[in-house]
Amino acid sequence: MSSMSDPRLVRIAVIGALVAALGLAGCGRKGGLDPPPGATAAADQAAPPPGAAPPASPDALPPPVQPLPRRTPIDWLID
């Protein structure tokens, strides 16, 4: 091997490692965040302030807007 091939191989290896790291950076579980340790459901249900309007019934609320699914070029790995 010549002395010119060593920097080229190093550059190719670094680019390959960056592509692999960025490709795997998006992997993970889809969903909401987990609550912190020790958190309880009672902490989420705070009492409304006095004089506040009562919460609307679920029938009176409009249906939630569904976000468009975000797709990436490597989604075929998990489909």
KEBA-442540 format. One record per atom (N, C-alpha, C, O, CB): residue number from 1; x, y, z; atom name; residue in one letter. Coordinates in Angstrom, 1 decimal, padded with zeros to 4 digits, always signed. Glycine has a CB too. Layout:
REM residues N
+-----+--------+--------+--------+------+------+
| pos |     xx |     yy |     zz | site | code |
+-----+--------+--------+--------+------+------+
| NUM |      X |      Y |      Z |   CA |    a |
...
+-----+--------+--------+--------+------+------+
REM end
This chain:
REM residues 79
+-----+--------+--------+--------+------+------+
| pos |     xx |     yy |     zz | site | code |
+-----+--------+--------+--------+------+------+
|   1 | +000.8 | -001.2 | +000.0 |    N |    m |
|   1 | +000.0 | +000.0 | +000.0 |   CA |    m |
|   1 | +000.9 | +001.2 | +000.0 |    C |    m |
|   1 | +002.0 | +001.3 | +000.6 |    O |    m |
|   1 | -000.9 | +000.0 | +001.2 |   CB |    m |
|   2 | +000.4 | +002.2 | -000.6 |    N |    s |
|   2 | +001.1 | +003.5 | -000.7 |   CA |    s |
|   2 | +000.7 | +004.4 | +000.5 |    C |    s |
|   2 | -000.3 | +004.1 | +001.2 |    O |    s |
|   2 | +000.9 | +004.2 | -002.0 |   CB |    s |
|   3 | +001.4 | +005.4 | +000.7 |    N |    s |
|   3 | +001.1 | +006.3 | +001.8 |   CA |    s |
|   3 | -000.1 | +007.1 | +001.6 |    C |    s |
|   3 | -000.7 | +007.7 | +002.5 |    O |    s |
|   3 | +002.3 | +007.2 | +002.1 |   CB |    s |
|   4 | -000.6 | +007.2 | +000.3 |    N |    m |
|   4 | -001.8 | +008.0 | +000.0 |   CA |    m |
|   4 | -003.1 | +007.2 | +000.3 |    C |    m |
|   4 | -004.1 | +007.8 | +000.5 |    O |    m |
|   4 | -001.8 | +008.3 | -001.5 |   CB |    m |
|   5 | -003.0 | +005.9 | +000.4 |    N |    s |
|   5 | -004.2 | +005.1 | +000.7 |   CA |    s |
|   5 | -004.6 | +005.1 | +002.2 |    C |    s |
|   5 | -005.8 | +004.9 | +002.5 |    O |    s |
|   5 | -004.0 | +003.7 | +000.2 |   CB |    s |
|   6 | -003.7 | +005.3 | +003.1 |    N |    d |
|   6 | -004.0 | +005.4 | +004.5 |   CA |    d |
|   6 | -005.0 | +006.5 | +004.8 |    C |    d |
|   6 | -006.0 | +006.2 | +005.5 |    O |    d |
|   6 | -002.8 | +005.5 | +005.3 |   CB |    d |
|   7 | -004.8 | +007.7 | +004.5 |    N |    p |
|   7 | -005.8 | +008.8 | +004.8 |   CA |    p |
|   7 | -007.1 | +008.5 | +004.1 |    C |    p |
|   7 | -008.2 | +008.9 | +004.7 |    O |    p |
|   7 | -005.2 | +010.1 | +004.4 |   CB |    p |
|   8 | -007.1 | +008.0 | +002.9 |    N |    r |
|   8 | -008.4 | +007.7 | +002.2 |   CA |    r |
|   8 | -009.2 | +006.6 | +003.0 |    C |    r |
|   8 | -010.4 | +006.7 | +003.1 |    O |    r |
|   8 | -008.1 | +007.2 | +000.8 |   CB |    r |
|   9 | -008.5 | +005.6 | +003.4 |    N |    l |
|   9 | -009.2 | +004.5 | +004.2 |   CA |    l |
|   9 | -009.7 | +005.1 | +005.5 |    C |    l |
|   9 | -010.9 | +004.7 | +005.9 |    O |    l |
|   9 | -008.3 | +003.4 | +004.4 |   CB |    l |
|  10 | -009.0 | +005.9 | +006.2 |    N |    v |
|  10 | -009.4 | +006.5 | +007.4 |   CA |    v |
|  10 | -010.7 | +007.4 | +007.1 |    C |    v |
|  10 | -011.6 | +007.3 | +007.9 |    O |    v |
|  10 | -008.3 | +007.3 | +008.1 |   CB |    v |
|  11 | -010.6 | +008.1 | +006.1 |    N |    r |
|  11 | -011.8 | +009.0 | +005.7 |   CA |    r |
|  11 | -013.0 | +008.2 | +005.4 |    C |    r |
|  11 | -014.1 | +008.5 | +005.9 |    O |    r |
|  11 | -011.4 | +009.9 | +004.6 |   CB |    r |
|  12 | -012.9 | +007.1 | +004.7 |    N |    i |
|  12 | -014.0 | +006.2 | +004.4 |   CA |    i |
|  12 | -014.5 | +005.6 | +005.6 |    C |    i |
|  12 | -015.7 | +005.5 | +005.8 |    O |    i |
|  12 | -013.6 | +005.1 | +003.3 |   CB |    i |
|  13 | -013.7 | +005.2 | +006.5 |    N |    a |
|  13 | -014.1 | +004.5 | +007.8 |   CA |    a |
|  13 | -014.9 | +005.5 | +008.7 |    C |    a |
|  13 | -015.9 | +005.2 | +009.3 |    O |    a |
|  13 | -012.9 | +004.0 | +008.6 |   CB |    a |
|  14 | -014.4 | +006.8 | +008.7 |    N |    v |
|  14 | -015.1 | +007.8 | +009.5 |   CA |    v |
|  14 | -016.4 | +008.1 | +008.9 |    C |    v |
|  14 | -017.4 | +008.2 | +009.7 |    O |    v |
|  14 | -014.2 | +009.1 | +009.6 |   CB |    v |
|  15 | -016.5 | +008.2 | +007.6 |    N |    i |
|  15 | -017.8 | +008.5 | +007.0 |   CA |    i |
|  15 | -018.8 | +007.3 | +007.2 |    C |    i |
|  15 | -019.9 | +007.6 | +007.5 |    O |    i |
|  15 | -017.6 | +008.8 | +005.5 |   CB |    i |
|  16 | -018.3 | +006.1 | +007.1 |    N |    g |
|  16 | -019.1 | +004.9 | +007.4 |   CA |    g |
|  16 | -019.6 | +004.9 | +008.8 |    C |    g |
|  16 | -020.8 | +004.6 | +009.0 |    O |    g |
|  16 | -018.4 | +003.7 | +007.1 |   CB |    g |
|  17 | -018.7 | +005.2 | +009.7 |    N |    a |
|  17 | -019.2 | +005.3 | +011.2 |   CA |    a |
|  17 | -020.2 | +006.4 | +011.4 |    C |    a |
|  17 | -021.1 | +006.1 | +012.2 |    O |    a |
|  17 | -017.9 | +005.5 | +012.1 |   CB |    a |
|  18 | -020.0 | +007.5 | +010.8 |    N |    l |
|  18 | -021.0 | +008.6 | +010.9 |   CA |    l |
|  18 | -022.4 | +008.2 | +010.3 |    C |    l |
|  18 | -023.4 | +008.5 | +010.9 |    O |    l |
|  18 | -020.5 | +009.9 | +010.3 |   CB |    l |
|  19 | -022.4 | +007.6 | +009.2 |    N |    v |
|  19 | -023.6 | +007.2 | +008.6 |   CA |    v |
|  19 | -024.3 | +006.1 | +009.4 |    C |    v |
|  19 | -025.5 | +006.2 | +009.6 |    O |    v |
|  19 | -023.4 | +006.6 | +007.1 |   CB |    v |
|  20 | -023.6 | +005.2 | +010.0 |    N |    a |
|  20 | -024.2 | +004.2 | +010.9 |   CA |    a |
|  20 | -024.7 | +004.8 | +012.1 |    C |    a |
|  20 | -025.8 | +004.4 | +012.6 |    O |    a |
|  20 | -023.2 | +003.1 | +011.2 |   CB |    a |
|  21 | -024.0 | +005.7 | +012.7 |    N |    a |
|  21 | -024.4 | +006.4 | +014.0 |   CA |    a |
|  21 | -025.6 | +007.2 | +013.7 |    C |    a |
|  21 | -026.6 | +007.2 | +014.6 |    O |    a |
|  21 | -023.3 | +007.2 | +014.6 |   CB |    a |
|  22 | -025.7 | +008.0 | +012.7 |    N |    l |
|  22 | -026.9 | +008.8 | +012.4 |   CA |    l |
|  22 | -028.1 | +007.9 | +012.0 |    C |    l |
|  22 | -029.2 | +008.3 | +012.3 |    O |    l |
|  22 | -026.5 | +009.8 | +011.3 |   CB |    l |
|  23 | -027.8 | +006.8 | +011.4 |    N |    g |
|  23 | -028.9 | +005.9 | +011.0 |   CA |    g |
|  23 | -029.6 | +005.3 | +012.2 |    C |    g |
|  23 | -030.8 | +005.1 | +012.3 |    O |    g |
|  23 | -028.4 | +004.9 | +010.1 |   CB |    g |
|  24 | -028.7 | +005.0 | +013.2 |    N |    l |
|  24 | -029.2 | +004.3 | +014.4 |   CA |    l |
|  24 | -029.7 | +005.3 | +015.5 |    C |    l |
|  24 | -030.4 | +005.0 | +016.5 |    O |    l |
|  24 | -028.2 | +003.5 | +015.0 |   CB |    l |
|  25 | -029.4 | +006.6 | +015.3 |    N |    a |
|  25 | -029.8 | +007.6 | +016.3 |   CA |    a |
|  25 | -031.3 | +007.8 | +016.4 |    C |    a |
|  25 | -031.8 | +008.2 | +017.4 |    O |    a |
|  25 | -029.2 | +009.0 | +015.9 |   CB |    a |
|  26 | -032.0 | +007.5 | +015.3 |    N |    g |
|  26 | -033.5 | +007.6 | +015.3 |   CA |    g |
|  26 | -034.2 | +006.4 | +015.9 |    C |    g |
|  26 | -035.4 | +006.4 | +016.0 |    O |    g |
|  26 | -034.0 | +007.9 | +013.9 |   CB |    g |
|  27 | -033.5 | +005.3 | +016.2 |    N |    c |
|  27 | -034.1 | +004.1 | +016.7 |   CA |    c |
|  27 | -034.6 | +004.3 | +018.1 |    C |    c |
|  27 | -033.9 | +005.0 | +018.9 |    O |    c |
|  27 | -033.2 | +002.9 | +016.5 |   CB |    c |
|  28 | -035.6 | +003.7 | +018.4 |    N |    g |
|  28 | -036.1 | +003.8 | +019.8 |   CA |    g |
|  28 | -037.6 | +003.5 | +019.9 |    C |    g |
|  28 | -038.2 | +003.2 | +018.9 |    O |    g |
|  28 | -035.8 | +005.2 | +020.4 |   CB |    g |
|  29 | -038.1 | +003.6 | +021.0 |    N |    r |
|  29 | -039.5 | +003.2 | +021.2 |   CA |    r |
|  29 | -040.4 | +004.5 | +020.9 |    C |    r |
|  29 | -040.0 | +005.6 | +021.4 |    O |    r |
|  29 | -039.8 | +002.8 | +022.7 |   CB |    r |
|  30 | -041.4 | +004.3 | +020.2 |    N |    k |
|  30 | -042.3 | +005.4 | +019.9 |   CA |    k |
|  30 | -043.3 | +005.5 | +021.0 |    C |    k |
|  30 | -043.8 | +004.5 | +021.5 |    O |    k |
|  30 | -043.0 | +005.2 | +018.5 |   CB |    k |
|  31 | -043.7 | +006.7 | +021.4 |    N |    g |
|  31 | -044.7 | +006.9 | +022.4 |   CA |    g |
|  31 | -044.3 | +008.1 | +023.3 |    C |    g |
|  31 | -043.3 | +008.8 | +023.0 |    O |    g |
|  31 | -044.8 | +005.6 | +023.3 |   CB |    g |
|  32 | -045.1 | +008.3 | +024.3 |    N |    g |
|  32 | -044.9 | +009.4 | +025.2 |   CA |    g |
|  32 | -043.7 | +009.1 | +026.2 |    C |    g |
|  32 | -043.2 | +008.0 | +026.2 |    O |    g |
|  32 | -046.1 | +009.7 | +026.0 |   CB |    g |
|  33 | -043.4 | +010.1 | +026.9 |    N |    l |
|  33 | -042.3 | +010.0 | +027.9 |   CA |    l |
|  33 | -042.8 | +009.2 | +029.1 |    C |    l |
|  33 | -044.0 | +009.3 | +029.5 |    O |    l |
|  33 | -041.8 | +011.4 | +028.3 |   CB |    l |
|  34 | -041.9 | +008.5 | +029.7 |    N |    d |
|  34 | -042.2 | +007.8 | +030.9 |   CA |    d |
|  34 | -042.2 | +008.8 | +032.1 |    C |    d |
|  34 | -041.4 | +009.7 | +032.1 |    O |    d |
|  34 | -041.2 | +006.6 | +031.2 |   CB |    d |
|  35 | -043.1 | +008.5 | +033.1 |    N |    p |
|  35 | -043.1 | +009.4 | +034.2 |   CA |    p |
|  35 | -041.8 | +009.2 | +035.0 |    C |    p |
|  35 | -041.2 | +008.1 | +035.0 |    O |    p |
|  35 | -044.3 | +009.2 | +035.1 |   CB |    p |
|  36 | -041.4 | +010.2 | +035.8 |    N |    p |
|  36 | -040.2 | +010.1 | +036.6 |   CA |    p |
|  36 | -040.5 | +009.1 | +037.7 |    C |    p |
|  36 | -041.6 | +008.9 | +038.1 |    O |    p |
|  36 | -039.7 | +011.4 | +037.2 |   CB |    p |
|  37 | -039.4 | +008.4 | +038.2 |    N |    p |
|  37 | -039.6 | +007.5 | +039.3 |   CA |    p |
|  37 | -040.3 | +008.2 | +040.5 |    C |    p |
|  37 | -039.9 | +009.3 | +040.9 |    O |    p |
|  37 | -038.3 | +006.8 | +039.8 |   CB |    p |
|  38 | -041.2 | +007.5 | +041.1 |    N |    g |
|  38 | -041.9 | +008.0 | +042.3 |   CA |    g |
|  38 | -043.1 | +008.9 | +042.0 |    C |    g |
|  38 | -043.8 | +009.3 | +042.9 |    O |    g |
|  38 | -040.9 | +008.8 | +043.1 |   CB |    g |
|  39 | -043.3 | +009.2 | +040.7 |    N |    a |
|  39 | -044.5 | +010.0 | +040.4 |   CA |    a |
|  39 | -045.8 | +009.2 | +040.5 |    C |    a |
|  39 | -045.8 | +008.0 | +040.2 |    O |    a |
|  39 | -044.4 | +010.6 | +038.9 |   CB |    a |
|  40 | -046.8 | +009.8 | +040.9 |    N |    t |
|  40 | -048.1 | +009.1 | +041.1 |   CA |    t |
|  40 | -049.2 | +009.8 | +040.2 |    C |    t |
|  40 | -049.0 | +010.9 | +039.8 |    O |    t |
|  40 | -048.5 | +009.1 | +042.5 |   CB |    t |
|  41 | -050.2 | +009.1 | +040.0 |    N |    a |
|  41 | -051.3 | +009.6 | +039.2 |   CA |    a |
|  41 | -052.0 | +010.7 | +039.9 |    C |    a |
|  41 | -052.7 | +011.6 | +039.3 |    O |    a |
|  41 | -052.3 | +008.5 | +038.8 |   CB |    a |
|  42 | -052.0 | +010.7 | +041.2 |    N |    a |
|  42 | -052.6 | +011.7 | +042.0 |   CA |    a |
|  42 | -052.0 | +013.1 | +041.8 |    C |    a |
|  42 | -052.7 | +014.1 | +041.9 |    O |    a |
|  42 | -052.6 | +011.4 | +043.5 |   CB |    a |
|  43 | -050.7 | +013.2 | +041.5 |    N |    a |
|  43 | -050.1 | +014.4 | +041.2 |   CA |    a |
|  43 | -050.5 | +015.0 | +039.9 |    C |    a |
|  43 | -050.5 | +016.3 | +039.8 |    O |    a |
|  43 | -048.5 | +014.2 | +041.2 |   CB |    a |
|  44 | -051.0 | +014.2 | +039.0 |    N |    d |
|  44 | -051.5 | +014.7 | +037.7 |   CA |    d |
|  44 | -052.9 | +015.3 | +037.8 |    C |    d |
|  44 | -053.3 | +016.1 | +037.0 |    O |    d |
|  44 | -051.5 | +013.6 | +036.7 |   CB |    d |
|  45 | -053.6 | +014.9 | +038.8 |    N |    q |
|  45 | -055.0 | +015.3 | +039.0 |   CA |    q |
|  45 | -055.1 | +016.5 | +040.0 |    C |    q |
|  45 | -055.6 | +016.3 | +041.1 |    O |    q |
|  45 | -055.9 | +014.2 | +039.4 |   CB |    q |
|  46 | -054.7 | +017.6 | +039.6 |    N |    a |
|  46 | -054.7 | +018.8 | +040.5 |   CA |    a |
|  46 | -056.1 | +019.4 | +040.5 |    C |    a |
|  46 | -056.8 | +019.3 | +039.5 |    O |    a |
|  46 | -053.7 | +019.9 | +040.0 |   CB |    a |
|  47 | -056.5 | +019.9 | +041.6 |    N |    a |
|  47 | -057.9 | +020.5 | +041.7 |   CA |    a |
|  47 | -057.9 | +021.8 | +040.9 |    C |    a |
|  47 | -057.0 | +022.5 | +040.9 |    O |    a |
|  47 | -058.2 | +020.7 | +043.2 |   CB |    a |
|  48 | -059.1 | +022.0 | +040.2 |    N |    p |
|  48 | -059.2 | +023.3 | +039.5 |   CA |    p |
|  48 | -059.3 | +024.4 | +040.4 |    C |    p |
|  48 | -059.8 | +024.3 | +041.6 |    O |    p |
|  48 | -060.4 | +023.2 | +038.5 |   CB |    p |
|  49 | -058.8 | +025.6 | +040.0 |    N |    p |
|  49 | -059.0 | +026.8 | +040.9 |   CA |    p |
|  49 | -060.4 | +027.2 | +041.1 |    C |    p |
|  49 | -061.3 | +026.9 | +040.3 |    O |    p |
|  49 | -058.2 | +028.0 | +040.3 |   CB |    p |
|  50 | -060.7 | +027.8 | +042.3 |    N |    p |
|  50 | -062.1 | +028.2 | +042.5 |   CA |    p |
|  50 | -062.6 | +029.1 | +041.4 |    C |    p |
|  50 | -061.9 | +030.0 | +041.0 |    O |    p |
|  50 | -062.3 | +028.8 | +043.9 |   CB |    p |
|  51 | -063.9 | +029.0 | +041.0 |    N |    g |
|  51 | -064.4 | +029.8 | +040.0 |   CA |    g |
|  51 | -064.1 | +029.4 | +038.6 |    C |    g |
|  51 | -064.5 | +030.1 | +037.6 |    O |    g |
|  51 | -064.0 | +031.2 | +040.2 |   CB |    g |
|  52 | -063.4 | +028.3 | +038.4 |    N |    a |
|  52 | -063.1 | +027.9 | +037.1 |   CA |    a |
|  52 | -064.3 | +027.1 | +036.5 |    C |    a |
|  52 | -065.1 | +026.6 | +037.2 |    O |    a |
|  52 | -061.8 | +026.9 | +037.1 |   CB |    a |
|  53 | -064.4 | +027.2 | +035.2 |    N |    a |
|  53 | -065.5 | +026.5 | +034.5 |   CA |    a |
|  53 | -065.3 | +025.0 | +034.6 |    C |    a |
|  53 | -064.2 | +024.5 | +034.6 |    O |    a |
|  53 | -065.5 | +026.9 | +033.0 |   CB |    a |
|  54 | -066.4 | +024.3 | +034.7 |    N |    p |
|  54 | -066.3 | +022.8 | +034.8 |   CA |    p |
|  54 | -065.7 | +022.3 | +033.5 |    C |    p |
|  54 | -066.0 | +022.8 | +032.4 |    O |    p |
|  54 | -067.7 | +022.2 | +035.2 |   CB |    p |
|  55 | -065.0 | +021.1 | +033.6 |    N |    p |
|  55 | -064.5 | +020.6 | +032.3 |   CA |    p |
|  55 | -065.6 | +020.1 | +031.4 |    C |    p |
|  55 | -066.7 | +019.7 | +031.9 |    O |    p |
|  55 | -063.6 | +019.4 | +032.7 |   CB |    p |
|  56 | -065.4 | +020.2 | +030.1 |    N |    a |
|  56 | -066.4 | +019.8 | +029.1 |   CA |    a |
|  56 | -066.5 | +018.3 | +029.1 |    C |    a |
|  56 | -065.5 | +017.6 | +029.4 |    O |    a |
|  56 | -066.0 | +020.4 | +027.7 |   CB |    a |
|  57 | -067.6 | +017.8 | +028.7 |    N |    s |
|  57 | -067.8 | +016.4 | +028.6 |   CA |    s |
|  57 | -067.1 | +015.9 | +027.3 |    C |    s |
|  57 | -066.9 | +016.7 | +026.4 |    O |    s |
|  57 | -069.3 | +016.0 | +028.5 |   CB |    s |
|  58 | -066.6 | +014.7 | +027.3 |    N |    p |
|  58 | -065.9 | +014.2 | +026.1 |   CA |    p |
|  58 | -066.8 | +014.2 | +024.8 |    C |    p |
|  58 | -066.2 | +014.3 | +023.7 |    O |    p |
|  58 | -065.5 | +012.7 | +026.4 |   CB |    p |
|  59 | -068.1 | +014.2 | +025.0 |    N |    d |
|  59 | -068.9 | +014.3 | +023.8 |   CA |    d |
|  59 | -068.9 | +015.6 | +023.2 |    C |    d |
|  59 | -069.2 | +015.8 | +022.0 |    O |    d |
|  59 | -070.4 | +013.9 | +024.1 |   CB |    d |
|  60 | -068.7 | +016.7 | +024.0 |    N |    a |
|  60 | -068.7 | +018.0 | +023.5 |   CA |    a |
|  60 | -067.4 | +018.5 | +022.8 |    C |    a |
|  60 | -067.4 | +019.5 | +022.1 |    O |    a |
|  60 | -069.0 | +019.0 | +024.6 |   CB |    a |
|  61 | -066.3 | +017.7 | +023.0 |    N |    l |
|  61 | -065.0 | +018.1 | +022.4 |   CA |    l |
|  61 | -065.0 | +017.6 | +021.0 |    C |    l |
|  61 | -065.5 | +016.5 | +020.6 |    O |    l |
|  61 | -063.9 | +017.4 | +023.3 |   CB |    l |
|  62 | -064.3 | +018.4 | +020.1 |    N |    p |
|  62 | -064.1 | +017.9 | +018.7 |   CA |    p |
|  62 | -063.1 | +016.7 | +018.7 |    C |    p |
|  62 | -062.3 | +016.6 | +019.6 |    O |    p |
|  62 | -063.6 | +019.1 | +017.8 |   CB |    p |
|  63 | -063.2 | +015.9 | +017.7 |    N |    p |
|  63 | -062.2 | +014.8 | +017.6 |   CA |    p |
|  63 | -060.8 | +015.3 | +017.5 |    C |    p |
|  63 | -060.6 | +016.3 | +016.8 |    O |    p |
|  63 | -062.5 | +013.8 | +016.4 |   CB |    p |
|  64 | -059.8 | +014.6 | +018.0 |    N |    p |
|  64 | -058.4 | +015.1 | +018.0 |   CA |    p |
|  64 | -057.9 | +015.0 | +016.5 |    C |    p |
|  64 | -058.3 | +014.1 | +015.8 |    O |    p |
|  64 | -057.5 | +014.3 | +018.9 |   CB |    p |
|  65 | -057.0 | +015.9 | +016.2 |    N |    v |
|  65 | -056.4 | +015.9 | +014.9 |   CA |    v |
|  65 | -055.3 | +014.8 | +014.9 |    C |    v |
|  65 | -054.4 | +014.9 | +015.7 |    O |    v |
|  65 | -055.9 | +017.3 | +014.5 |   CB |    v |
|  66 | -055.3 | +014.0 | +013.9 |    N |    q |
|  66 | -054.3 | +012.9 | +013.8 |   CA |    q |
|  66 | -053.1 | +013.5 | +013.0 |    C |    q |
|  66 | -053.3 | +013.9 | +011.9 |    O |    q |
|  66 | -054.8 | +011.6 | +013.1 |   CB |    q |
|  67 | -051.9 | +013.5 | +013.6 |    N |    p |
|  67 | -050.7 | +014.0 | +012.9 |   CA |    p |
|  67 | -050.3 | +013.0 | +011.7 |    C |    p |
|  67 | -050.6 | +011.8 | +011.8 |    O |    p |
|  67 | -049.5 | +014.2 | +013.8 |   CB |    p |
|  68 | -049.7 | +013.6 | +010.7 |    N |    l |
|  68 | -049.3 | +012.8 | +009.6 |   CA |    l |
|  68 | -048.1 | +012.0 | +010.1 |    C |    l |
|  68 | -047.2 | +012.5 | +010.8 |    O |    l |
|  68 | -048.9 | +013.7 | +008.4 |   CB |    l |
|  69 | -048.0 | +010.7 | +009.7 |    N |    p |
|  69 | -046.8 | +009.9 | +010.1 |   CA |    p |
|  69 | -045.6 | +010.4 | +009.4 |    C |    p |
|  69 | -045.6 | +010.7 | +008.2 |    O |    p |
|  69 | -047.1 | +008.4 | +009.7 |   CB |    p |
|  70 | -044.5 | +010.5 | +010.2 |    N |    r |
|  70 | -043.2 | +010.9 | +009.7 |   CA |    r |
|  70 | -042.5 | +009.7 | +009.2 |    C |    r |
|  70 | -042.3 | +008.7 | +010.0 |    O |    r |
|  70 | -042.4 | +011.7 | +010.7 |   CB |    r |
|  71 | -042.0 | +009.7 | +008.0 |    N |    r |
|  71 | -041.3 | +008.5 | +007.5 |   CA |    r |
|  71 | -039.9 | +008.9 | +007.2 |    C |    r |
|  71 | -039.6 | +010.1 | +006.8 |    O |    r |
|  71 | -042.0 | +008.0 | +006.2 |   CB |    r |
|  72 | -039.0 | +008.0 | +007.4 |    N |    t |
|  72 | -037.6 | +008.2 | +007.1 |   CA |    t |
|  72 | -037.1 | +007.2 | +006.1 |    C |    t |
|  72 | -037.8 | +006.1 | +005.9 |    O |    t |
|  72 | -036.7 | +008.2 | +008.4 |   CB |    t |
|  73 | -036.0 | +007.4 | +005.4 |    N |    p |
|  73 | -035.6 | +006.4 | +004.4 |   CA |    p |
|  73 | -035.3 | +005.0 | +004.9 |    C |    p |
|  73 | -035.3 | +004.0 | +004.2 |    O |    p |
|  73 | -034.4 | +006.9 | +003.7 |   CB |    p |
|  74 | -035.0 | +004.9 | +006.2 |    N |    i |
|  74 | -034.6 | +003.6 | +006.8 |   CA |    i |
|  74 | -035.8 | +003.0 | +007.6 |    C |    i |
|  74 | -035.5 | +002.1 | +008.4 |    O |    i |
|  74 | -033.4 | +003.7 | +007.7 |   CB |    i |
|  75 | -037.0 | +003.5 | +007.4 |    N |    d |
|  75 | -038.1 | +002.9 | +008.1 |   CA |    d |
|  75 | -038.4 | +001.4 | +007.7 |    C |    d |
|  75 | -039.1 | +000.7 | +008.4 |    O |    d |
|  75 | -039.4 | +003.7 | +007.8 |   CB |    d |
|  76 | -037.9 | +001.0 | +006.5 |    N |    w |
|  76 | -038.1 | -000.3 | +006.1 |   CA |    w |
|  76 | -037.5 | -001.3 | +007.0 |    C |    w |
|  76 | -037.8 | -002.5 | +007.0 |    O |    w |
|  76 | -037.6 | -000.5 | +004.7 |   CB |    w |
|  77 | -036.5 | -000.9 | +007.9 |    N |    l |
|  77 | -035.9 | -001.8 | +008.8 |   CA |    l |
|  77 | -036.8 | -002.2 | +009.9 |    C |    l |
|  77 | -036.7 | -003.3 | +010.4 |    O |    l |
|  77 | -034.6 | -001.1 | +009.4 |   CB |    l |
|  78 | -037.8 | -001.3 | +010.3 |    N |    i |
|  78 | -038.7 | -001.6 | +011.4 |   CA |    i |
|  78 | -040.1 | -002.0 | +011.0 |    C |    i |
|  78 | -040.9 | -002.3 | +011.8 |    O |    i |
|  78 | -038.7 | -000.5 | +012.4 |   CB |    i |
|  79 | -040.3 | -001.9 | +009.7 |    N |    d |
|  79 | -041.7 | -002.3 | +009.2 |   CA |    d |
|  79 | -041.8 | -003.7 | +008.9 |    C |    d |
|  79 | -042.8 | -004.2 | +008.5 |    O |    d |
|  79 | -042.0 | -001.5 | +007.9 |   CB |    d |
+-----+--------+--------+--------+------+------+
REM end
